């Protein structure tokens, strides 16, 4: 498959994935564009690995984490409208997906990446570890910390609403 064929077939999915990570469709477009530009010049090597999707997803995660490091000032983006993939009606604890989506803005980049890969993309711990270049235990600890942080954010919101 040529680079152009791959880009035509998978670009929308990569943009949706990057939007879930960043919470900002414009930043997601910038990151995916940068990754695709770099991938174009190395396409033969990437394609020969038989896993171009995994390679590009990892590149997107790395580019996003790198972007977050470069911009040390924490600019929270608007997580008001998730990408165009259908969301579940509600979570198992009665939390509305829109509330949860807004809380994602508070997660650090790697924690957000783990949450997106698990719950949005449906990857296993092992797949996430391979994609992010870390161990399975790191994935689990990042997930645990992310979920704990989301729970605290939701509890704080509940306390404020009850006042």
TORLUM-447275 format. One record per residue: residue number from 1; x, y, z of N, C-alpha, C in turn; residue in three letters. Coordinates in nm, 2 decimals, decimal comma. Layout:
REM residues N
nr:NUM&n.x:X&n.y:Y&n.z:Z&ca.x:X&ca.y:Y&ca.z:Z&c.x:X&c.y:Y&c.z:Z&rest:ALA
...
REM end
This chain:
REM residues 163
nr:1&n.x:0,08&n.y:-0,12&n.z:0,00&ca.x:0,00&ca.y:0,00&ca.z:0,00&c.x:0,09&c.y:0,12&c.z:0,00&rest:UNK
nr:2&n.x:0,06&n.y:0,22&n.z:-0,08&ca.x:0,14&ca.y:0,34&ca.z:-0,09&c.x:0,10&c.y:0,43&c.z:0,03&rest:UNK
nr:3&n.x:0,18&n.y:0,53&n.z:0,05&ca.x:0,15&ca.y:0,63&ca.z:0,16&c.x:0,02&c.y:0,70&c.z:0,13&rest:UNK
nr:4&n.x:0,00&n.y:0,74&n.z:0,01&ca.x:-0,12&ca.y:0,81&ca.z:-0,03&c.x:-0,25&c.y:0,73&c.z:-0,01&rest:UNK
nr:5&n.x:-0,24&n.y:0,60&n.z:-0,04&ca.x:-0,35&ca.y:0,51&ca.z:-0,02&c.x:-0,38&c.y:0,49&c.z:0,13&rest:UNK
nr:6&n.x:-0,27&n.y:0,48&n.z:0,21&ca.x:-0,29&ca.y:0,46&ca.z:0,35&c.x:-0,35&c.y:0,59&c.z:0,41&rest:UNK
nr:7&n.x:-0,30&n.y:0,70&n.z:0,37&ca.x:-0,34&ca.y:0,83&ca.z:0,43&c.x:-0,49&c.y:0,85&c.z:0,39&rest:UNK
nr:8&n.x:-0,53&n.y:0,82&n.z:0,27&ca.x:-0,67&ca.y:0,83&ca.z:0,23&c.x:-0,76&c.y:0,74&c.z:0,31&rest:UNK
nr:9&n.x:-0,71&n.y:0,62&n.z:0,34&ca.x:-0,80&ca.y:0,52&ca.z:0,41&c.x:-0,80&c.y:0,55&c.z:0,56&rest:UNK
nr:10&n.x:-0,69&n.y:0,59&n.z:0,63&ca.x:-0,68&ca.y:0,60&ca.z:0,77&c.x:-0,67&c.y:0,74&c.z:0,83&rest:UNK
nr:11&n.x:-0,66&n.y:0,84&n.z:0,75&ca.x:-0,64&ca.y:0,98&ca.z:0,81&c.x:-0,75&c.y:1,02&c.z:0,90&rest:UNK
nr:12&n.x:-0,87&n.y:0,99&n.z:0,87&ca.x:-0,98&ca.y:1,03&ca.z:0,95&c.x:-0,97&c.y:0,97&c.z:1,09&rest:UNK
nr:13&n.x:-0,94&n.y:0,84&n.z:1,09&ca.x:-0,93&ca.y:0,77&ca.z:1,22&c.x:-0,81&c.y:0,82&c.z:1,30&rest:UNK
nr:14&n.x:-0,70&n.y:0,85&n.z:1,24&ca.x:-0,59&ca.y:0,91&ca.z:1,31&c.x:-0,62&c.y:1,05&c.z:1,37&rest:UNK
nr:15&n.x:-0,70&n.y:1,13&n.z:1,29&ca.x:-0,74&ca.y:1,26&ca.z:1,34&c.x:-0,83&c.y:1,25&c.z:1,46&rest:UNK
nr:16&n.x:-0,93&n.y:1,15&n.z:1,45&ca.x:-1,02&ca.y:1,13&ca.z:1,56&c.x:-0,94&c.y:1,09&c.z:1,69&rest:UNK
nr:17&n.x:-0,85&n.y:1,00&n.z:1,67&ca.x:-0,76&ca.y:0,95&ca.z:1,78&c.x:-0,69&c.y:1,07&c.z:1,84&rest:UNK
nr:18&n.x:-0,62&n.y:1,15&n.z:1,76&ca.x:-0,55&ca.y:1,26&ca.z:1,81&c.x:-0,64&c.y:1,36&c.z:1,88&rest:UNK
nr:19&n.x:-0,76&n.y:1,38&n.z:1,83&ca.x:-0,85&ca.y:1,47&ca.z:1,89&c.x:-0,89&c.y:1,42&c.z:2,03&rest:UNK
nr:20&n.x:-0,91&n.y:1,29&n.z:2,05&ca.x:-0,93&ca.y:1,23&ca.z:2,18&c.x:-0,82&c.y:1,26&c.z:2,28&rest:UNK
nr:21&n.x:-0,70&n.y:1,25&n.z:2,23&ca.x:-0,58&ca.y:1,27&ca.z:2,31&c.x:-0,57&c.y:1,42&c.z:2,35&rest:UNK
nr:22&n.x:-0,59&n.y:1,51&n.z:2,26&ca.x:-0,56&ca.y:1,65&ca.z:2,28&c.x:-0,68&c.y:1,73&c.z:2,33&rest:UNK
nr:23&n.x:-0,80&n.y:1,69&n.z:2,29&ca.x:-0,92&ca.y:1,76&ca.z:2,33&c.x:-0,93&c.y:1,89&c.z:2,24&rest:UNK
nr:24&n.x:-0,85&n.y:1,90&n.z:2,15&ca.x:-0,85&ca.y:2,02&ca.z:2,06&c.x:-0,83&c.y:1,98&c.z:1,92&rest:UNK
nr:25&n.x:-0,94&n.y:1,99&n.z:1,84&ca.x:-0,92&ca.y:1,94&ca.z:1,70&c.x:-0,82&c.y:2,01&c.z:1,62&rest:UNK
nr:26&n.x:-0,79&n.y:2,14&n.z:1,65&ca.x:-0,69&ca.y:2,21&ca.z:1,57&c.x:-0,55&c.y:2,16&c.z:1,61&rest:UNK
nr:27&n.x:-0,52&n.y:2,14&n.z:1,74&ca.x:-0,40&ca.y:2,08&ca.z:1,78&c.x:-0,38&c.y:1,94&c.z:1,72&rest:UNK
nr:28&n.x:-0,49&n.y:1,86&n.z:1,73&ca.x:-0,48&ca.y:1,73&ca.z:1,67&c.x:-0,44&c.y:1,73&c.z:1,52&rest:UNK
nr:29&n.x:-0,50&n.y:1,82&n.z:1,45&ca.x:-0,46&ca.y:1,83&ca.z:1,31&c.x:-0,32&c.y:1,86&c.z:1,29&rest:UNK
nr:30&n.x:-0,27&n.y:1,96&n.z:1,37&ca.x:-0,12&ca.y:1,99&ca.z:1,36&c.x:-0,04&c.y:1,87&c.z:1,39&rest:UNK
nr:31&n.x:-0,07&n.y:1,80&n.z:1,50&ca.x:0,01&ca.y:1,69&ca.z:1,54&c.x:0,01&c.y:1,58&c.z:1,43&rest:UNK
nr:32&n.x:-0,11&n.y:1,54&n.z:1,38&ca.x:-0,12&ca.y:1,44&ca.z:1,28&c.x:-0,05&c.y:1,48&c.z:1,15&rest:UNK
nr:33&n.x:-0,06&n.y:1,61&n.z:1,12&ca.x:0,01&ca.y:1,66&ca.z:1,00&c.x:0,16&c.y:1,64&c.z:1,02&rest:UNK
nr:34&n.x:0,21&n.y:1,68&n.z:1,13&ca.x:0,36&ca.y:1,67&ca.z:1,15&c.x:0,40&c.y:1,52&c.z:1,15&rest:UNK
nr:35&n.x:0,32&n.y:1,43&n.z:1,21&ca.x:0,35&ca.y:1,29&ca.z:1,21&c.x:0,35&c.y:1,24&c.z:1,07&rest:UNK
nr:36&n.x:0,25&n.y:1,27&n.z:0,99&ca.x:0,23&ca.y:1,22&ca.z:0,86&c.x:0,35&c.y:1,27&c.z:0,77&rest:UNK
nr:37&n.x:0,39&n.y:1,40&n.z:0,79&ca.x:0,50&ca.y:1,45&ca.z:0,71&c.x:0,62&c.y:1,37&c.z:0,73&rest:UNK
nr:38&n.x:0,65&n.y:1,34&n.z:0,86&ca.x:0,77&ca.y:1,27&ca.z:0,90&c.x:0,76&c.y:1,12&c.z:0,84&rest:UNK
nr:39&n.x:0,64&n.y:1,07&n.z:0,85&ca.x:0,62&ca.y:0,93&ca.z:0,81&c.x:0,63&c.y:0,92&c.z:0,65&rest:UNK
nr:40&n.x:0,60&n.y:1,02&n.z:0,58&ca.x:0,60&ca.y:1,01&ca.z:0,44&c.x:0,74&c.y:0,98&c.z:0,39&rest:UNK
nr:41&n.x:0,84&n.y:1,05&n.z:0,45&ca.x:0,98&ca.y:1,03&ca.z:0,40&c.x:1,03&c.y:0,89&c.z:0,44&rest:UNK
nr:42&n.x:0,97&n.y:0,82&n.z:0,54&ca.x:1,02&ca.y:0,69&ca.z:0,59&c.x:0,91&c.y:0,58&c.z:0,56&rest:UNK
nr:43&n.x:0,82&n.y:0,61&n.z:0,47&ca.x:0,71&ca.y:0,52&ca.z:0,45&c.x:0,75&c.y:0,37&c.z:0,42&rest:UNK
nr:44&n.x:0,86&n.y:0,36&n.z:0,34&ca.x:0,90&ca.y:0,22&ca.z:0,30&c.x:0,94&c.y:0,14&c.z:0,43&rest:UNK
nr:45&n.x:1,01&n.y:0,21&n.z:0,52&ca.x:1,05&ca.y:0,14&ca.z:0,64&c.x:0,93&c.y:0,11&c.z:0,73&rest:UNK
nr:46&n.x:0,84&n.y:0,21&n.z:0,74&ca.x:0,72&ca.y:0,19&ca.z:0,83&c.x:0,64&c.y:0,08&c.z:0,77&rest:UNK
nr:47&n.x:0,61&n.y:0,08&n.z:0,64&ca.x:0,53&ca.y:-0,02&ca.z:0,58&c.x:0,59&c.y:-0,16&c.z:0,59&rest:UNK
nr:48&n.x:0,72&n.y:-0,17&n.z:0,59&ca.x:0,79&ca.y:-0,30&ca.z:0,59&c.x:0,77&c.y:-0,36&c.z:0,73&rest:UNK
nr:49&n.x:0,74&n.y:-0,29&n.z:0,83&ca.x:0,72&ca.y:-0,34&ca.z:0,97&c.x:0,59&c.y:-0,41&c.z:0,98&rest:UNK
nr:50&n.x:0,50&n.y:-0,40&n.z:0,88&ca.x:0,37&ca.y:-0,46&ca.z:0,88&c.x:0,28&c.y:-0,40&c.z:0,99&rest:UNK
nr:51&n.x:0,31&n.y:-0,29&n.z:1,05&ca.x:0,23&ca.y:-0,23&ca.z:1,16&c.x:0,23&c.y:-0,08&c.z:1,15&rest:UNK
nr:52&n.x:0,20&n.y:-0,03&n.z:1,03&ca.x:0,20&ca.y:0,12&ca.z:1,02&c.x:0,11&c.y:0,19&c.z:1,11&rest:UNK
nr:53&n.x:-0,01&n.y:0,13&n.z:1,14&ca.x:-0,11&ca.y:0,20&ca.z:1,23&c.x:-0,05&c.y:0,21&c.z:1,37&rest:UNK
nr:54&n.x:0,01&n.y:0,11&n.z:1,42&ca.x:0,07&ca.y:0,11&ca.z:1,55&c.x:0,18&c.y:0,21&c.z:1,56&rest:UNK
nr:55&n.x:0,26&n.y:0,21&n.z:1,45&ca.x:0,38&ca.y:0,31&ca.z:1,45&c.x:0,32&c.y:0,45&c.z:1,45&rest:UNK
nr:56&n.x:0,22&n.y:0,48&n.z:1,37&ca.x:0,17&ca.y:0,62&ca.z:1,36&c.x:0,10&c.y:0,66&c.z:1,49&rest:UNK
nr:57&n.x:0,02&n.y:0,57&n.z:1,55&ca.x:-0,04&ca.y:0,60&ca.z:1,68&c.x:0,06&c.y:0,63&c.z:1,78&rest:UNK
nr:58&n.x:0,17&n.y:0,55&n.z:1,79&ca.x:0,27&ca.y:0,58&ca.z:1,89&c.x:0,34&c.y:0,71&c.z:1,86&rest:UNK
nr:59&n.x:0,36&n.y:0,74&n.z:1,73&ca.x:0,42&ca.y:0,87&ca.z:1,69&c.x:0,33&c.y:0,99&c.z:1,73&rest:UNK
nr:60&n.x:0,20&n.y:0,97&n.z:1,72&ca.x:0,10&ca.y:1,07&ca.z:1,76&c.x:0,11&c.y:1,09&c.z:1,92&rest:UNK
nr:61&n.x:0,11&n.y:0,98&n.z:1,99&ca.x:0,12&ca.y:1,00&ca.z:2,14&c.x:0,25&c.y:1,07&c.z:2,17&rest:UNK
nr:62&n.x:0,36&n.y:1,03&n.z:2,11&ca.x:0,49&ca.y:1,09&ca.z:2,14&c.x:0,49&c.y:1,24&c.z:2,11&rest:UNK
nr:63&n.x:0,43&n.y:1,27&n.z:1,99&ca.x:0,43&ca.y:1,41&ca.z:1,95&c.x:0,34&c.y:1,49&c.z:2,05&rest:UNK
nr:64&n.x:0,24&n.y:1,43&n.z:2,09&ca.x:0,15&ca.y:1,51&ca.z:2,19&c.x:0,22&c.y:1,53&c.z:2,32&rest:UNK
nr:65&n.x:0,28&n.y:1,42&n.z:2,37&ca.x:0,35&ca.y:1,43&ca.z:2,50&c.x:0,47&c.y:1,53&c.z:2,49&rest:UNK
nr:66&n.x:0,53&n.y:1,53&n.z:2,38&ca.x:0,64&ca.y:1,63&ca.z:2,35&c.x:0,59&c.y:1,77&c.z:2,34&rest:UNK
nr:67&n.x:0,47&n.y:1,78&n.z:2,28&ca.x:0,41&ca.y:1,92&ca.z:2,27&c.x:0,38&c.y:1,97&c.z:2,41&rest:UNK
nr:68&n.x:0,32&n.y:1,88&n.z:2,49&ca.x:0,29&ca.y:1,92&ca.z:2,63&c.x:0,41&c.y:1,96&c.z:2,71&rest:UNK
nr:69&n.x:0,52&n.y:1,90&n.z:2,69&ca.x:0,64&ca.y:1,93&ca.z:2,76&c.x:0,70&c.y:2,07&c.z:2,71&rest:UNK
nr:70&n.x:0,69&n.y:2,09&n.z:2,58&ca.x:0,74&ca.y:2,22&ca.z:2,53&c.x:0,66&c.y:2,34&c.z:2,58&rest:UNK
nr:71&n.x:0,53&n.y:2,32&n.z:2,59&ca.x:0,44&ca.y:2,43&ca.z:2,64&c.x:0,42&c.y:2,40&c.z:2,79&rest:UNK
nr:72&n.x:0,51&n.y:2,45&n.z:2,87&ca.x:0,50&ca.y:2,41&ca.z:3,02&c.x:0,38&c.y:2,48&c.z:3,08&rest:UNK
nr:73&n.x:0,33&n.y:2,59&n.z:3,02&ca.x:0,21&ca.y:2,65&ca.z:3,08&c.x:0,10&c.y:2,57&c.z:3,05&rest:UNK
nr:74&n.x:0,02&n.y:2,53&n.z:3,14&ca.x:-0,09&ca.y:2,44&ca.z:3,12&c.x:-0,21&c.y:2,51&c.z:3,07&rest:UNK
nr:75&n.x:-0,24&n.y:2,50&n.z:2,94&ca.x:-0,36&ca.y:2,56&ca.z:2,88&c.x:-0,46&c.y:2,45&c.z:2,87&rest:UNK
nr:76&n.x:-0,56&n.y:2,46&n.z:2,95&ca.x:-0,67&ca.y:2,36&ca.z:2,94&c.x:-0,76&c.y:2,39&c.z:2,82&rest:UNK
nr:77&n.x:-0,78&n.y:2,29&n.z:2,74&ca.x:-0,86&ca.y:2,31&ca.z:2,62&c.x:-1,00&c.y:2,28&c.z:2,65&rest:UNK
nr:78&n.x:-1,08&n.y:2,32&n.z:2,56&ca.x:-1,23&ca.y:2,29&ca.z:2,58&c.x:-1,26&c.y:2,15&c.z:2,53&rest:UNK
nr:79&n.x:-1,31&n.y:2,07&n.z:2,63&ca.x:-1,35&ca.y:1,94&ca.z:2,60&c.x:-1,50&c.y:1,94&c.z:2,59&rest:UNK
nr:80&n.x:-1,56&n.y:2,04&n.z:2,53&ca.x:-1,71&ca.y:2,05&ca.z:2,53&c.x:-1,77&c.y:1,95&c.z:2,43&rest:UNK
nr:81&n.x:-1,70&n.y:1,92&n.z:2,32&ca.x:-1,76&ca.y:1,83&ca.z:2,22&c.x:-1,67&c.y:1,73&c.z:2,17&rest:UNK
nr:82&n.x:-1,69&n.y:1,60&n.z:2,21&ca.x:-1,60&ca.y:1,49&ca.z:2,17&c.x:-1,60&c.y:1,47&c.z:2,02&rest:UNK
nr:83&n.x:-1,51&n.y:1,40&n.z:1,97&ca.x:-1,51&ca.y:1,36&ca.z:1,83&c.x:-1,63&c.y:1,29&c.z:1,79&rest:UNK
nr:84&n.x:-1,64&n.y:1,27&n.z:1,66&ca.x:-1,77&ca.y:1,21&ca.z:1,60&c.x:-1,79&c.y:1,06&c.z:1,62&rest:UNK
nr:85&n.x:-1,73&n.y:1,00&n.z:1,72&ca.x:-1,75&ca.y:0,86&ca.z:1,75&c.x:-1,86&c.y:0,85&c.z:1,85&rest:UNK
nr:86&n.x:-1,96&n.y:0,76&n.z:1,84&ca.x:-2,07&ca.y:0,75&ca.z:1,93&c.x:-2,01&c.y:0,72&c.z:2,07&rest:UNK
nr:87&n.x:-2,07&n.y:0,78&n.z:2,17&ca.x:-2,03&ca.y:0,76&ca.z:2,31&c.x:-2,14&c.y:0,68&c.z:2,38&rest:UNK
nr:88&n.x:-2,11&n.y:0,61&n.z:2,48&ca.x:-2,21&ca.y:0,53&ca.z:2,56&c.x:-2,31&c.y:0,63&c.z:2,62&rest:UNK
nr:89&n.x:-2,43&n.y:0,58&n.z:2,65&ca.x:-2,53&ca.y:0,66&ca.z:2,71&c.x:-2,49&c.y:0,71&c.z:2,85&rest:UNK
nr:90&n.x:-2,44&n.y:0,62&n.z:2,93&ca.x:-2,38&ca.y:0,66&ca.z:3,06&c.x:-2,28&c.y:0,56&c.z:3,10&rest:UNK
nr:91&n.x:-2,20&n.y:0,59&n.z:3,20&ca.x:-2,10&ca.y:0,50&ca.z:3,25&c.x:-2,16&c.y:0,41&c.z:3,36&rest:UNK
nr:92&n.x:-2,08&n.y:0,32&n.z:3,40&ca.x:-2,14&ca.y:0,22&ca.z:3,50&c.x:-2,17&c.y:0,29&c.z:3,64&rest:UNK
nr:93&n.x:-2,11&n.y:0,40&n.z:3,67&ca.x:-2,14&ca.y:0,47&ca.z:3,79&c.x:-2,24&c.y:0,58&c.z:3,78&rest:UNK
nr:94&n.x:-2,31&n.y:0,59&n.z:3,67&ca.x:-2,41&ca.y:0,69&ca.z:3,65&c.x:-2,35&c.y:0,83&c.z:3,61&rest:UNK
nr:95&n.x:-2,23&n.y:0,83&n.z:3,57&ca.x:-2,16&ca.y:0,96&ca.z:3,53&c.x:-2,19&c.y:0,98&c.z:3,38&rest:UNK
nr:96&n.x:-2,24&n.y:1,10&n.z:3,35&ca.x:-2,27&ca.y:1,13&ca.z:3,21&c.x:-2,14&c.y:1,14&c.z:3,13&rest:UNK
nr:97&n.x:-2,14&n.y:1,09&n.z:3,01&ca.x:-2,02&ca.y:1,10&ca.z:2,92&c.x:-1,97&c.y:1,24&c.z:2,90&rest:UNK
nr:98&n.x:-2,06&n.y:1,33&n.z:2,89&ca.x:-2,01&ca.y:1,47&ca.z:2,87&c.x:-1,94&c.y:1,53&c.z:2,99&rest:UNK
nr:99&n.x:-1,98&n.y:1,49&n.z:3,11&ca.x:-1,91&ca.y:1,53&ca.z:3,23&c.x:-1,77&c.y:1,47&c.z:3,23&rest:UNK
nr:100&n.x:-1,76&n.y:1,34&n.z:3,20&ca.x:-1,64&ca.y:1,27&ca.z:3,20&c.x:-1,54&c.y:1,33&c.z:3,09&rest:UNK
nr:101&n.x:-1,60&n.y:1,36&n.z:2,98&ca.x:-1,52&ca.y:1,42&ca.z:2,87&c.x:-1,46&c.y:1,55&c.z:2,91&rest:UNK
nr:102&n.x:-1,53&n.y:1,63&n.z:2,98&ca.x:-1,47&ca.y:1,76&ca.z:3,03&c.x:-1,36&c.y:1,74&c.z:3,13&rest:UNK
nr:103&n.x:-1,37&n.y:1,64&n.z:3,21&ca.x:-1,27&ca.y:1,61&ca.z:3,32&c.x:-1,14&c.y:1,56&c.z:3,25&rest:UNK
nr:104&n.x:-1,15&n.y:1,50&n.z:3,13&ca.x:-1,03&ca.y:1,45&ca.z:3,07&c.x:-0,93&c.y:1,56&c.z:3,05&rest:UNK
nr:105&n.x:-0,97&n.y:1,69&n.z:3,04&ca.x:-0,88&ca.y:1,80&ca.z:3,02&c.x:-0,78&c.y:1,81&c.z:3,13&rest:UNK
nr:106&n.x:-0,82&n.y:1,76&n.z:3,25&ca.x:-0,73&ca.y:1,78&ca.z:3,37&c.x:-0,63&c.y:1,67&c.z:3,38&rest:UNK
nr:107&n.x:-0,63&n.y:1,57&n.z:3,29&ca.x:-0,54&ca.y:1,46&ca.z:3,30&c.x:-0,41&c.y:1,50&c.z:3,23&rest:UNK
nr:108&n.x:-0,29&n.y:1,45&n.z:3,29&ca.x:-0,17&ca.y:1,47&ca.z:3,22&c.x:-0,17&c.y:1,39&c.z:3,09&rest:UNK
nr:109&n.x:-0,08&n.y:1,43&n.z:3,00&ca.x:-0,08&ca.y:1,37&ca.z:2,86&c.x:-0,08&c.y:1,22&c.z:2,86&rest:UNK
nr:110&n.x:0,01&n.y:1,16&n.z:2,93&ca.x:0,03&ca.y:1,01&ca.z:2,93&c.x:-0,09&c.y:0,94&c.z:2,99&rest:UNK
nr:111&n.x:-0,15&n.y:1,00&n.z:3,10&ca.x:-0,26&ca.y:0,94&ca.z:3,16&c.x:-0,38&c.y:0,95&c.z:3,06&rest:UNK
nr:112&n.x:-0,40&n.y:1,06&n.z:3,00&ca.x:-0,51&ca.y:1,08&ca.z:2,90&c.x:-0,49&c.y:0,98&c.z:2,79&rest:UNK
nr:113&n.x:-0,36&n.y:0,96&n.z:2,74&ca.x:-0,34&ca.y:0,87&ca.z:2,63&c.x:-0,38&c.y:0,72&c.z:2,67&rest:UNK
nr:114&n.x:-0,35&n.y:0,68&n.z:2,79&ca.x:-0,38&ca.y:0,55&ca.z:2,84&c.x:-0,54&c.y:0,53&c.z:2,85&rest:UNK
nr:115&n.x:-0,60&n.y:0,63&n.z:2,90&ca.x:-0,75&ca.y:0,63&ca.z:2,91&c.x:-0,81&c.y:0,62&c.z:2,77&rest:UNK
nr:116&n.x:-0,77&n.y:0,70&n.z:2,68&ca.x:-0,82&ca.y:0,70&ca.z:2,54&c.x:-0,79&c.y:0,57&c.z:2,47&rest:UNK
nr:117&n.x:-0,67&n.y:0,52&n.z:2,49&ca.x:-0,64&ca.y:0,39&ca.z:2,42&c.x:-0,72&c.y:0,28&c.z:2,48&rest:UNK
nr:118&n.x:-0,75&n.y:0,28&n.z:2,61&ca.x:-0,83&ca.y:0,17&ca.z:2,67&c.x:-0,97&c.y:0,18&c.z:2,64&rest:UNK
nr:119&n.x:-1,03&n.y:0,29&n.z:2,67&ca.x:-1,18&ca.y:0,30&ca.z:2,67&c.x:-1,23&c.y:0,35&c.z:2,54&rest:UNK
nr:120&n.x:-1,15&n.y:0,43&n.z:2,46&ca.x:-1,20&ca.y:0,48&ca.z:2,34&c.x:-1,16&c.y:0,39&c.z:2,22&rest:UNK
nr:121&n.x:-1,04&n.y:0,34&n.z:2,22&ca.x:-0,99&ca.y:0,26&ca.z:2,11&c.x:-1,00&c.y:0,11&c.z:2,15&rest:UNK
nr:122&n.x:-1,02&n.y:0,07&n.z:2,27&ca.x:-1,04&ca.y:-0,07&ca.z:2,31&c.x:-0,92&c.y:-0,15&c.z:2,31&rest:UNK
nr:123&n.x:-0,80&n.y:-0,09&n.z:2,34&ca.x:-0,68&ca.y:-0,17&ca.z:2,34&c.x:-0,66&c.y:-0,24&c.z:2,47&rest:UNK
nr:124&n.x:-0,59&n.y:-0,35&n.z:2,48&ca.x:-0,55&ca.y:-0,41&ca.z:2,60&c.x:-0,43&c.y:-0,35&c.z:2,66&rest:UNK
nr:125&n.x:-0,40&n.y:-0,38&n.z:2,79&ca.x:-0,28&ca.y:-0,33&ca.z:2,86&c.x:-0,15&c.y:-0,36&c.z:2,78&rest:UNK
nr:126&n.x:-0,14&n.y:-0,48&n.z:2,73&ca.x:-0,02&ca.y:-0,51&ca.z:2,65&c.x:-0,01&c.y:-0,43&c.z:2,52&rest:UNK
nr:127&n.x:-0,12&n.y:-0,41&n.z:2,45&ca.x:-0,12&ca.y:-0,33&ca.z:2,33&c.x:-0,09&c.y:-0,19&c.z:2,36&rest:UNK
nr:128&n.x:-0,14&n.y:-0,13&n.z:2,47&ca.x:-0,11&ca.y:0,00&ca.z:2,51&c.x:0,04&c.y:0,02&c.z:2,54&rest:UNK
nr:129&n.x:0,09&n.y:-0,08&n.z:2,61&ca.x:0,23&ca.y:-0,08&ca.z:2,65&c.x:0,32&c.y:-0,08&c.z:2,53&rest:UNK
nr:130&n.x:0,29&n.y:-0,16&n.z:2,43&ca.x:0,37&ca.y:-0,17&ca.z:2,31&c.x:0,36&c.y:-0,04&c.z:2,23&rest:UNK
nr:131&n.x:0,24&n.y:0,02&n.z:2,23&ca.x:0,22&ca.y:0,14&ca.z:2,15&c.x:0,29&c.y:0,26&c.z:2,22&rest:UNK
nr:132&n.x:0,29&n.y:0,26&n.z:2,35&ca.x:0,35&ca.y:0,38&ca.z:2,42&c.x:0,50&c.y:0,35&c.z:2,46&rest:UNK
nr:133&n.x:0,55&n.y:0,23&n.z:2,43&ca.x:0,69&ca.y:0,20&ca.z:2,46&c.x:0,72&c.y:0,20&c.z:2,61&rest:UNK
nr:134&n.x:0,63&n.y:0,13&n.z:2,68&ca.x:0,65&ca.y:0,12&ca.z:2,83&c.x:0,61&c.y:-0,02&c.z:2,87&rest:UNK
nr:135&n.x:0,61&n.y:-0,05&n.z:3,00&ca.x:0,58&ca.y:-0,18&ca.z:3,05&c.x:0,43&c.y:-0,18&c.z:3,08&rest:UNK
nr:136&n.x:0,38&n.y:-0,30&n.z:3,09&ca.x:0,23&ca.y:-0,32&ca.z:3,12&c.x:0,21&c.y:-0,26&c.z:3,26&rest:UNK
nr:137&n.x:0,30&n.y:-0,28&n.z:3,36&ca.x:0,28&ca.y:-0,22&ca.z:3,49&c.x:0,27&c.y:-0,07&c.z:3,49&rest:UNK
nr:138&n.x:0,35&n.y:-0,01&n.z:3,40&ca.x:0,34&ca.y:0,14&ca.z:3,38&c.x:0,20&c.y:0,18&c.z:3,33&rest:UNK
nr:139&n.x:0,15&n.y:0,10&n.z:3,23&ca.x:0,02&ca.y:0,13&ca.z:3,18&c.x:-0,09&c.y:0,12&c.z:3,29&rest:UNK
nr:140&n.x:-0,08&n.y:0,02&n.z:3,37&ca.x:-0,17&ca.y:0,00&ca.z:3,48&c.x:-0,16&c.y:0,11&c.z:3,58&rest:UNK
nr:141&n.x:-0,04&n.y:0,15&n.z:3,62&ca.x:-0,03&ca.y:0,26&ca.z:3,72&c.x:-0,08&c.y:0,39&c.z:3,66&rest:UNK
nr:142&n.x:-0,05&n.y:0,42&n.z:3,53&ca.x:-0,11&ca.y:0,54&ca.z:3,47&c.x:-0,26&c.y:0,54&c.z:3,47&rest:UNK
nr:143&n.x:-0,32&n.y:0,42&n.z:3,44&ca.x:-0,46&ca.y:0,40&ca.z:3,43&c.x:-0,52&c.y:0,42&c.z:3,57&rest:UNK
nr:144&n.x:-0,46&n.y:0,36&n.z:3,67&ca.x:-0,50&ca.y:0,38&ca.z:3,81&c.x:-0,50&c.y:0,52&c.z:3,86&rest:UNK
nr:145&n.x:-0,39&n.y:0,59&n.z:3,83&ca.x:-0,38&ca.y:0,73&ca.z:3,86&c.x:-0,48&c.y:0,82&c.z:3,79&rest:UNK
nr:146&n.x:-0,50&n.y:0,79&n.z:3,66&ca.x:-0,60&ca.y:0,87&ca.z:3,58&c.x:-0,74&c.y:0,85&c.z:3,64&rest:UNK
nr:147&n.x:-0,78&n.y:0,72&n.z:3,66&ca.x:-0,91&ca.y:0,70&ca.z:3,71&c.x:-0,93&c.y:0,76&c.z:3,85&rest:UNK
nr:148&n.x:-0,83&n.y:0,75&n.z:3,94&ca.x:-0,84&ca.y:0,82&ca.z:4,07&c.x:-0,86&c.y:0,97&c.z:4,05&rest:UNK
nr:149&n.x:-0,79&n.y:1,03&n.z:3,96&ca.x:-0,80&ca.y:1,17&ca.z:3,94&c.x:-0,93&c.y:1,21&c.z:3,89&rest:UNK
nr:150&n.x:-0,99&n.y:1,13&n.z:3,80&ca.x:-1,12&ca.y:1,15&ca.z:3,74&c.x:-1,23&c.y:1,14&c.z:3,85&rest:UNK
nr:151&n.x:-1,21&n.y:1,04&n.z:3,94&ca.x:-1,31&ca.y:1,02&ca.z:4,05&c.x:-1,31&c.y:1,14&c.z:4,14&rest:UNK
nr:152&n.x:-1,19&n.y:1,19&n.z:4,18&ca.x:-1,18&ca.y:1,31&ca.z:4,26&c.x:-1,24&c.y:1,43&c.z:4,20&rest:UNK
nr:153&n.x:-1,22&n.y:1,44&n.z:4,07&ca.x:-1,28&ca.y:1,56&ca.z:4,00&c.x:-1,43&c.y:1,55&c.z:4,00&rest:UNK
nr:154&n.x:-1,48&n.y:1,42&n.z:3,98&ca.x:-1,63&ca.y:1,41&ca.z:3,98&c.x:-1,69&c.y:1,43&c.z:4,11&rest:UNK
nr:155&n.x:-1,62&n.y:1,38&n.z:4,22&ca.x:-1,67&ca.y:1,40&ca.z:4,36&c.x:-1,67&c.y:1,55&c.z:4,39&rest:UNK
nr:156&n.x:-1,56&n.y:1,62&n.z:4,35&ca.x:-1,56&ca.y:1,76&ca.z:4,38&c.x:-1,67&c.y:1,84&c.z:4,31&rest:UNK
nr:157&n.x:-1,70&n.y:1,79&n.z:4,19&ca.x:-1,81&ca.y:1,85&ca.z:4,12&c.x:-1,94&c.y:1,82&c.z:4,19&rest:UNK
nr:158&n.x:-1,96&n.y:1,70&n.z:4,24&ca.x:-2,08&ca.y:1,67&ca.z:4,31&c.x:-2,10&c.y:1,75&c.z:4,44&rest:UNK
nr:159&n.x:-1,99&n.y:1,77&n.z:4,51&ca.x:-1,99&ca.y:1,85&ca.z:4,63&c.x:-2,03&c.y:2,00&c.z:4,60&rest:UNK
nr:160&n.x:-1,98&n.y:2,05&n.z:4,49&ca.x:-2,01&ca.y:2,19&ca.z:4,46&c.x:-2,15&c.y:2,20&c.z:4,41&rest:UNK
nr:161&n.x:-2,21&n.y:2,10&n.z:4,34&ca.x:-2,35&ca.y:2,11&ca.z:4,30&c.x:-2,44&c.y:2,10&c.z:4,42&rest:UNK
nr:162&n.x:-2,40&n.y:2,02&n.z:4,52&ca.x:-2,50&ca.y:2,00&ca.z:4,63&c.x:-2,50&c.y:2,12&c.z:4,73&rest:UNK
nr:163&n.x:-2,41&n.y:2,22&n.z:4,71&ca.x:-2,41&ca.y:2,34&ca.z:4,80&c.x:-2,51&c.y:2,44&c.z:4,76&rest:UNK
REM end
